[in-house]
Amino acid sequence: MNLYSTLQIGDYHINHCEDNLLIKKISSDKFVCAVMDGCSTAMESHFASSLFGKLLRKIIIENGYKSLYEKNFQRSIAEELKDIVEDLFKELILIKKHMMLDEKELLTTFTILIYDKAKDEGVILAVGDGVVCINGKITEFDHDNKPDYLAYHLQENFEHWYSAQSQKIFFDYLNDVSIATDGILSFAKIKKTDSDEVINFIKFLMIDNQNSDTEDMLNRKLKQLEHQYGVKPTDDLAIIRIIK
């Protein structure tokens, strides 16, 4: 199984990349991937996406230790996902109070994937905008740049909020799965090249297997899009792709 990732600042952004990504093992059989996209119109949105990544890493490490001491306690990937998101919810409430953060400092989307290699099954939850490709099937979660951020709901009951999350996809085998921020929808011509060929950027990055024999497949694809086709993402972009 090969994991590829890329994180790139958008051509229209200057100071910071407001996206972030995470790949982390829970155990020998389970791992978590996540991509985050900070809200450009909020406050220090690179901070929000980075904070979510740091908190998820902490939660996953703690859950990994728990699994070592609870070997006979088995949880489904649906239960695992809910536990991780609930822990994130609680951590954000504590940090918001402790650091006296404004809600606008916590605005980021996140798409999280959990995969169990032993059972060959997984689940993806998108909170806000994002793009998912599961074994060749592409799903776009588009909120017209008005995502319903998790930070808007920290004063609510977690169970009520979580039960209302409909952007959840289960899959029962993994052949080629990707998650990406909506920067993958932002490609635009930024310079003239010899090629006038029209290319589907999502399929090229999420389905096409060119350069899959190299660890930096996605970075090579982005370079090819820039130099051969003259296009770059104008918004920040984070992608994680898993190929069996």
C-alpha positions in Angstrom: 0.0 0.0 0.0 1.4 3.4 -1.0 0.5 6.7 0.5 1.1 10.0 -1.3 0.5 13.5 -0.2 1.0 17.1 -1.3 0.5 20.5 0.3 0.8 23.6 -1.9 0.1 27.3 -1.4 -2.4 28.7 -4.0 -1.2 31.1 -6.6 -3.5 33.8 -5.3 -2.1 33.5 -1.8 1.0 35.3 -0.6 1.9 34.9 3.1 0.7 31.5 4.3 -0.7 28.2 3.1 -4.0 27.9 4.9 -4.4 24.2 4.3 -2.9 21.4 6.3 -2.8 17.6 6.2 -2.2 14.7 8.6 -1.3 11.0 8.1 -1.1 9.0 11.4 -1.3 5.4 12.5 -3.7 4.4 15.3 -2.4 0.9 15.4 -0.7 -1.6 13.1 -4.0 -2.1 11.2 -5.6 1.3 11.4 -4.6 4.7 10.3 -6.1 8.2 9.9 -5.7 10.7 7.2 -7.1 14.3 7.3 -7.0 17.4 5.2 -7.9 20.9 6.6 -8.7 24.1 4.8 -8.7 27.3 6.9 -11.2 30.0 6.1 -9.5 32.8 4.1 -11.9 35.5 5.4 -11.4 34.5 9.0 -8.6 35.4 11.4 -5.2 33.7 10.9 -6.8 30.8 9.1 -3.5 29.0 8.8 -3.5 28.8 12.6 -6.9 27.0 12.6 -6.0 24.3 10.1 -2.6 23.8 11.8 -4.3 23.6 15.2 -6.8 21.0 14.0 -3.9 18.9 12.6 -2.0 19.1 15.9 -5.1 18.2 18.0 -5.9 15.3 15.7 -2.4 14.0 16.0 -2.6 14.2 19.8 -5.9 12.4 19.9 -4.7 9.6 17.5 -1.6 9.0 19.6 -3.7 8.8 22.8 -6.1 6.4 21.1 -3.2 4.3 20.0 -2.0 3.9 23.6 -5.5 3.0 24.7 -5.7 0.3 22.1 -2.5 -1.3 23.5 -4.2 -1.6 26.9 -7.6 -2.6 25.6 -6.6 -5.3 23.1 -9.8 -7.3 23.7 -12.0 -4.1 23.2 -12.9 -3.9 19.5 -14.5 -0.8 18.0 -15.9 -0.4 14.5 -14.5 2.3 12.2 -17.7 4.2 12.7 -17.2 4.2 16.4 -13.6 5.0 16.0 -14.4 8.0 13.8 -17.1 9.3 16.2 -14.7 9.0 19.2 -11.9 10.9 17.4 -14.3 13.7 16.3 -15.8 13.9 19.8 -12.4 14.2 21.3 -11.5 17.0 18.8 -14.8 18.8 19.7 -13.9 18.6 23.4 -10.3 19.7 22.9 -11.4 22.7 20.9 -13.8 23.8 23.6 -11.0 23.7 26.2 -8.5 25.5 24.0 -10.9 28.2 23.0 -11.5 29.0 26.6 -7.9 28.6 27.8 -6.5 30.8 25.0 -9.5 33.1 24.9 -9.8 32.5 21.1 -12.3 34.1 18.9 -14.6 31.8 16.9 -13.1 33.3 13.7 -9.7 31.9 14.8 -11.0 28.4 14.6 -12.7 28.3 11.2 -11.4 25.4 9.1 -13.0 22.6 7.2 -11.7 19.1 7.6 -12.1 15.8 5.8 -11.0 12.8 7.8 -10.5 9.2 6.7 -10.1 6.1 8.8 -9.0 2.8 7.2 -8.8 -0.6 8.7 -6.3 -2.7 6.7 -7.2 -6.0 8.4 -10.9 -5.7 7.5 -10.2 -3.7 4.3 -12.9 -1.1 5.1 -12.9 2.6 5.7 -15.0 5.7 6.4 -14.7 9.3 5.3 -16.3 12.3 7.0 -16.2 15.8 5.4 -17.1 18.7 7.6 -17.4 21.6 5.1 -16.1 21.7 1.6 -13.8 19.0 0.1 -13.4 16.4 -2.7 -13.3 12.7 -2.2 -12.5 9.9 -4.7 -13.2 6.3 -3.7 -12.1 3.7 -6.1 -12.7 5.9 -9.1 -15.9 7.6 -7.9 -15.5 11.3 -7.3 -17.7 13.2 -4.8 -17.6 16.9 -4.4 -18.8 18.5 -1.2 -19.5 22.1 -2.2 -21.0 24.7 0.1 -20.6 27.7 -2.3 -17.6 28.9 -0.1 -19.9 29.1 2.9 -19.0 25.9 4.9 -20.8 25.0 8.1 -17.6 25.0 10.2 -17.3 22.9 13.3 -16.3 26.0 15.3 -19.8 27.4 14.8 -21.2 24.5 16.9 -18.9 24.2 20.0 -21.7 25.5 22.3 -24.0 22.8 21.1 -24.5 19.2 22.2 -22.0 17.0 20.4 -24.4 14.1 19.9 -27.0 16.4 18.2 -24.3 18.0 16.0 -22.7 14.7 15.0 -26.0 12.9 14.2 -26.7 15.8 11.7 -23.5 15.2 9.7 -24.6 13.7 6.3 -21.3 14.0 4.4 -20.1 10.6 5.5 -19.1 7.8 3.1 -18.3 4.2 4.0 -16.3 1.9 1.7 -15.8 -1.9 2.0 -12.5 -2.2 0.1 -9.7 0.1 -0.8 -8.1 0.1 -4.3 -7.4 3.8 -4.8 -8.8 6.4 -2.4 -8.1 10.2 -2.1 -9.2 13.1 0.0 -8.5 16.7 -0.9 -9.4 20.3 0.0 -11.4 22.3 -2.4 -8.3 23.8 -3.8 -8.3 21.0 -6.3 -11.3 22.8 -7.9 -9.3 26.1 -8.3 -6.9 25.3 -11.1 -6.5 28.2 -13.6 -4.1 29.1 -16.5 -1.3 31.1 -15.1 1.1 31.1 -18.1 1.2 30.2 -21.7 2.6 26.8 -22.8 2.8 24.9 -26.1 0.0 22.6 -25.1 -3.7 23.5 -25.7 -4.9 20.1 -24.4 -7.8 20.2 -22.0 -7.2 18.1 -18.9 -9.5 17.1 -16.0 -7.4 18.1 -13.0 -9.4 16.0 -10.5 -9.1 12.8 -12.5 -5.4 13.5 -13.2 -4.6 13.9 -9.5 -7.0 11.4 -8.0 -7.4 8.6 -10.6 -4.5 8.7 -13.1 -1.7 6.4 -12.0 1.2 8.1 -13.8 4.3 8.3 -11.6 2.7 6.1 -8.9 6.1 4.3 -8.7 7.6 7.4 -7.0 6.9 8.7 -3.5 6.4 12.2 -4.8 3.8 11.3 -7.4 1.4 14.1 -6.5 4.2 16.8 -6.5 5.4 15.6 -9.9 1.8 15.8 -11.2 1.5 19.3 -10.0 4.8 20.2 -11.7 3.6 18.6 -14.9 0.3 20.6 -14.8 2.3 23.8 -14.3 5.0 23.4 -16.9 3.2 21.3 -19.5 -0.3 22.8 -19.3 0.5 26.2 -17.6 -2.0 25.7 -14.8 -1.7 25.9 -11.0 -4.2 25.9 -8.1 -5.2 29.4 -7.3 -6.4 28.3 -3.8 -4.3 26.4 -1.3 -4.3 22.6 -1.9 -3.9 19.6 0.3 -4.3 16.0 -1.1 -3.8 12.6 0.4 -4.0 9.6 -1.9 -3.8 5.9 -1.0 -3.2 3.2 -3.7 -3.2 -0.5 -2.9 
